[in-house]
Amino acid sequence: MKHKKIVIAGGSGFIAQAMARYFGKDNHVVLLTRKAASDQNNNYAHELIKAADGYNITYWRWDAQHVERHWSREIEGADMVINMAGKSVNCRYTEKNKKELISSRIQSTQTLGEAIRQTTVPPKLWINASSATIYRHTTDKPHDEFTGLISDARVDNIPYTFIDRLRFRYNKWRTGLREGRHSMRLKELDYDFGVQLSKHCENSIFEQRTPFTRKIALRIAIALGQGGILEPYYNLLKSGFGGHQGNGRQMYSWLHIEDLCRIVEWCYEHNDMEGVYNCSTPNAVTNADFMKTLRHITGHKYGLPAPAWLLEAGAAFIGTETELLLKSRWVYPARLLQSGFVFRYNALEQALREIIRHTPVKKYNFFQKKLAAC
Ligand SMILES: NC(=O)c1ccc[n+]([C@@H]2O[C@H](COP(=O)([O-])OP(=O)(O)OC[C@H]3O[C@@H](n4cnc5c(N)ncnc54)[C@H](OP(=O)(O)O)[C@@H]3O)[C@@H](O)[C@H]2O)c1
């Protein structure tokens, strides 16, 4: 893809930055960010890309809530708009955080929708992030876009009011009594918020009236690249907890971040593509296999497993949720494969080796030394 104009919201984020790197040499990438230019050397794990590094990129400040002339004129005649903005799910699911997680995604989508409606030459394609976590926690079969199971209406309430919260807790308690503490049904209630969040992501884009712009929601599995989710895993390895998490049988759907960028390009080039797409390699692994491969590549012979109760305690301590580690995410990219898309990174080991090899030495020299020795 060359000489196109691509606008990406959530500009400083892990995926937006990877996309800017992927597209920014041959295309003009406009990154919308809530940060001022002076903040751009912030405390993000990755370094933000700069035009000075040879990329054709422009940063514009936005608040993700109001259409302002300085950035919205970039949407005029753009080839593609990509929304990757939203509060990070790496937080405790308190009521306040839940509201922010939802509103940051809905408002940024509504704002982009409004900006698109104000154009005279609308963008050809609009892509929004959704998540593979939209499907149920299952360990017996993968979910595709046609037959995949998404939580039903029984668990469809996000606790907002005090009464809603009480009702939700009562429902959980009753389900635990009836079906057991380790039942699938109870797990679904535990993991319900992630499902609802993904539903909001998808509804918010498909509700927007933009008749001349194709719309796609990507149900992204765990995107592996430099930074992102791999950093907490490196920390687990370093601290000796490089074994499996929970019982290790939960499925881990993944894709290389470069394949995610290639999927975006593929969607742009195929005018018939619309709606929702699972973004994951067809080769999901179990959590135990994922950790085993990571240990092998980084030269760690052993790693202690982390049982669910320990993870619960640790997650509460560091302010995150165990869902990110314990929920079984098993998706199959049926629609992408049907469209003819071919993944470049099909095997986990190949993907992880490539990522670790290109990770800056100053950050992970420990692992690179190990890798070199393998
Ligand atoms: N990474 C994955 O494996 C993965 C998997 C499934 C789904 N997703 C979804 O894909 C999207 C992008 O993921 P990511 O990993 O790139 O996330 P990320 O690194 O957390 O980036 C998201 C960006 O959104 C912006 N943002 C943060 N809080 C916001 C708020 N309150 N209002 C508006 N914008 C806000 C920030 O950009 P600025 O500060 O520059 O504005 C932030 O850098 C997210 O919706 C995520 O849930 C990611």
The ligand as a Gaussian input file, in Angstrom:
#p B3LYP/6-31G(d) Opt

LIG

0 1
 N       -3.065000      -5.090000      22.326000
 C       -3.844000      -6.148000      22.205000
 O       -3.380000      -7.302000      22.218000
 C       -5.339000      -5.962000      22.051000
 C       -6.153000      -7.105000      21.954000
 C       -7.530000      -6.938000      21.795000
 C       -8.075000      -5.682000      21.707000
 N       -7.260000      -4.577000      21.819000
 C       -7.902000      -3.266000      21.754000
 O       -7.274000      -2.486000      20.750000
 C       -7.219000      -1.116000      21.142000
 C       -5.780000      -0.640000      21.110000
 O       -5.010000      -1.508000      21.909000
 P       -3.548000      -1.102000      22.432000
 O       -2.923000      -2.334000      22.947000
 O       -2.854000      -0.301000      21.406000
 O       -3.930000      -0.186000      23.681000
 P       -3.066000       0.959000      24.371000
 O       -1.611000       0.744000      24.166000
 O       -3.568000       1.080000      25.773000
 O       -3.456000       2.271000      23.549000
 C       -4.719000       2.847000      23.597000
 C       -4.571000       4.330000      23.388000
 O       -5.869000       4.919000      23.587000
 C       -5.697000       6.225000      24.081000
 N       -6.499000       6.371000      25.307000
 C       -6.204000       5.912000      26.550000
 N       -7.167000       6.277000      27.425000
 C       -8.057000       6.998000      26.711000
 C       -9.253000       7.687000      27.060000
 N       -9.711000       7.696000      28.312000
 N       -9.925000       8.326000      26.068000
 C       -9.472000       8.320000      24.796000
 N       -8.319000       7.712000      24.414000
 C       -7.640000       7.060000      25.367000
 C       -4.223000       6.419000      24.415000
 O       -3.652000       7.150000      23.332000
 P       -3.309000       8.715000      23.468000
 O       -2.811000       8.894000      24.864000
 O       -2.274000       8.915000      22.440000
 O       -4.560000       9.470000      23.216000
 C       -3.674000       5.018000      24.418000
 O       -2.329000       5.010000      24.053000
 C       -7.845000      -1.056000      22.534000
 O       -9.209000      -0.729000      22.416000
 C       -7.697000      -2.477000      23.044000
 O       -8.687000      -2.808000      24.017000
 C       -5.922000      -4.699000      21.989000

